[in-house]
Amino acid sequence: MMLPTLRQLQYLKLLAEHGSFSRAAEAAHVTQPTLSAGVQELEKVLGAPVVDRARSGVILTAVGEEAVRRAEDVLARAEDLVQAARSAGRPLTGRFRLGVIPTIAPFVLPSALPLLRRKFPDLRLYLREDLTSKLVAGLKTGALDAALIALPYDTTGLSTAHVSEDAFLAAVPANHPLCAGETVDPADMEGEHLILLEDGHCLREHALAACSLDSPRGGGEGESPFAATSLHTLVQMVGSGLGVSLLPAMAVTAGLADTAPVSVRPLDAGAPTREIVVAWRAGSSRGPEARLLAETLKEV
């Protein structure tokens, strides 16, 4: 039985990503006839067309879509093989692609990057900041080697290593009645305008869980009409008196709440926390390095 080559699978993956033979060929650093011939050979091996060549561009067939999904896994494992061979006996050397969510990156990386440079001088770290869903997709397709994310989150198909627990703190406008005590009962925040990050940020769901609230659907009593695009914006909105919010402790420790007239208080005992972990694709040969990265980040 003839099998597809890695090159043919790579051509198909690029074709799916770029939507045209010319752009895919450019990304593969080959001529368009070369890429087209490779795709045709792949179709012969599979015994079915993988693309429909339309005037508007390339459309994957059902066979093509399934082939792309499987090709991403095959190519990721092949790249794992190369990276593992190159770094054998020398963990965290050479290229390592790390994703970080926006509610962690600005508060951990300034301390973590100098530490990683000192401990692993031959490490070439490529960083990508994005939402958890996109980072997880990147792990599964092999576009990322590991990601620094927060749980709870669906980690099916991934392995994780614990880094730290990150508590939530109540953030209210200065002199707000809720800051009269040393702690805040999450139940007392229900009657306030609760400002959260916009949909897509896992911190939004974590914050709601910390207050035992359902996700706001808009227009209800006590619901805030506002959503923030970043924690920095969130703090400014709270400082302007638009409502109250919850901030991760790591952000407060990094001085985020110092940028606006905001008072911060711990939540009462028993409030949920978020778990900071390093995640990687289950079975990846970069797993031991990801674990080492997690152990190193514990020192931050």
N, C-alpha and C positions, 0 to 999 in steps of 0.2 A: 504494500500500500504506500503510495506517495504521500508525503506529509508537507504541509506548508512550511516555507522557510521563515526565519525571523524577519528577514528583509521584506517579504511579502506581507507579513502581518503588520510590520511597521508602516508600510505604504497604506494599508487599509485604515489603520488608526489615524494617520495624518489626513487621509482623505475625509474621514468622518469629522475630524476636528476643523478642517479648513473649508470643506464644502465645495471644493473645485480641484481639478487635476493640476492646474497651473500653480495654485498656491501650495498645494500639498507637495508638488515636485520641488518647489523653491525651499520649503521647509526641510525636505529630505536631501537637499543639495544634489539633485539629479535632474536630468532633463525630463520634460513632460512625457515624451514617448517611452522613456525607460520606466517611469512610474506606471504608466498605463499598461505597458507590457507585463509588469510585475503583478498588477491587479488581475489581468486576464489569465495569467498562469495560476493565480490563486483560485480563480473561478473554475478553471479546469480541474484543479485538485479537489475542490469541494463538490464539483459536479452541479453547480447552481450559480446564477448571477448574484453578486453581492451589491451591485449598484445599478440604479437606473440613470442613464445619462440623459438628463433633460436640459432644455434650453436655459431654465432658471438656475441650473447648477446640478450638483450630484445629490441623489436621493438614495439612501440605503434601502435595500430590500429587507424583508424579515430575516433571511439568511445572513445578510450583511450585518444587521444590527446584533444578532447573536454572535456572529464571528468577531465583531469589534469587542463585545463584552469579554469574550474568552481570550482574545488577542491581548487585551490590556493586562490580564492576569499572567499570561505566558511571558510577555515582554517584561513585566515587573519582576518576575522570578528570574529571568535571564539576566537582568541588570543586577539583581541581588547577588547572583553567582559571581559576576565580574567584581562587584564591590567587595564581596567577602574574600575573594582571592587576593585582591590588592591590599586589603587591610588585615590579612591574616597575621595574628600575633601583635598587631598594632592597632588597638581599638581607637575609634574616634580620630582617624587620620584621613586626609583627603576630603572629598566632597561629602557633605551631609546636609540634606534638605529638611529643614525643620519648620513646621507650621506653628503659629501661635495665635490664639484668639485675642481680639482687641481689648478685652477686659482683663488681660494678663500682661500682654506684651510691654506696655509702657511702664509697668510697675515692677517687673521682674528682670527684663533684659538689661537695663542699665547696670545692674549689679552682676547679672549672670554672665554677660559677654566677657568682661575682663577676667573673671574667674576661669571661664572655659579657655581663653587664650593662654593663661598661665599654665593650666594643667595639661592642655592638649595643643601645643604650639603648631602642630602640623595639620590641625583641623581647619578645613575650609567650609565654614558654616554659611549656608544659603537660607535666608529667612523669608517666610511668607506669612503675612498677617491677614487673616480672613475669618469669616464666621465658621463655627464648628462644623456645620453641615458640609461646607465646601472643603474644609481640611480633611474631614473623614473620607469624603469622596476621593481626595487626592491621595490619601493613604492606600485606599483600596485599588486605585489604578496604578500605583507605583510612582506617581508624580512627587510624592513626599516620602521621606524615610521615617519620620516621626512627627508627632504634633503635641504641643503643650495645650491641653484643654481642661475643662472643668466638668465634673460629674455631679449629679446624675445626667447621663446621656446614653442613648442606645449605642453600645459598643459591639454589636454583633459583627463578627469577622475580625475583631481587633484584639490585641493584648494590651494591657496597661500596667504601669508601675506607679505606685503612690509617691507623690512629692510632698504634699502638705494639705492641711485643712485650712480653709479660709472662711472665717465667720462673717456674718452680715451685721452691719451697724446701721442704726436709724439715723437718717440725716434730715434735719428740719431747719427752717429759717431761724436765725439767731433770735433768742428771747421767745421762742414758741413755747406754749404751755407744756408740750411733750418733753421738753428738755429740763423740766423742773426737778425730776428725779435722777438717780444715778443710772437707771436702766429704763427701757421702754417696753411695755407689753405690746406685742404685735397686734393684738386685738384692738388696741386703742388707735391704731393707724387706719382701721377700716372706715372710720368716718371722715378721714382726711382725703384730700386730693392726692392720690398716689401717682407719682410720676415714674415711669419706667422707661427702659430702653425700647426702641421700636421692635416690632416683630422680627424674628430671625436671630436675635441675640439670645443665647441660652441663659444668660444672666437674668433675663426678664422672667423666665419660668422659675429659676432658682429663687428669685426675690419673692415671687408670688407664693411659692411653697413655704418660704420662711414666715410669711404672714398668714398661711393657710387660706389664701384667697384664690378664687377662680380668675382666669384671664379676663380682663375687662373687655366687654363687647361694645362699649360706647353708649353714652347717653344716660347711664344709670345714676341713681343718687350716690353722691360721694365719689364717683369716678372722675378721674382727671381727663380732660380732653387733650392733654399733652403727652408726647412721647419724644424721647431724646435719641439722637444718633450716636452719641458717645457719652462716656462717663463725665468727661470735662463739661459738656453741654448740660448734662443732668445736674451737676453741682451748681452751675450758674443759674439754672431755672429754679432750683430750690432756694438759693440765696436771694433770688428776686421775689420770693414769696408766692410762687406759683403752686407750691404744694410740698409734699414730703416724699422721701424716697429711702431706699436701702442701698448702702454702698459696701463693696467687699473690703474687708479689713486691710488687705494688702495695698489697696488704693489709698486708704486713709493714712496708713503708715508712710506711704510715699509722698504724703503732703497734698493729696488732691483736694481735701476739704479746706485747705488753707487759702484757696484761690477765690473764695466767696464768703459772705457772712452767713456761715452755716454752723450749726451745732450738731455734734455727733455723740450718740449714746449707744452703749451695747444693748442688744435685745435681752429680754429675760432668759434665764437658763432654759435649755431644752429646744431653743430655736434651731432649725436646720442650718447646716453649713454647706459649702460646696467643696468638693474634693478636687485638688489640683493633681493631675496625672500626666505622665508622658504616655502617649498611645502610639501603636504601630500595627501594621498589618500582621495578623496571626500567621505564623510560619515564616515571616521574613527573616533573612539571614542577618539583618541589621538589628534584630531583637536584643542581643546581648549589649550592643552599643547603646540602644535606647534605654535599657536598664541602667547602664553606667551613667548616661546623661541624667536620668532621674535621680540617682544617688548623688551626683554632683550638684544638682539644683537644690537638693536639701540643705546644702551649705549656704545658700543665698539668704 
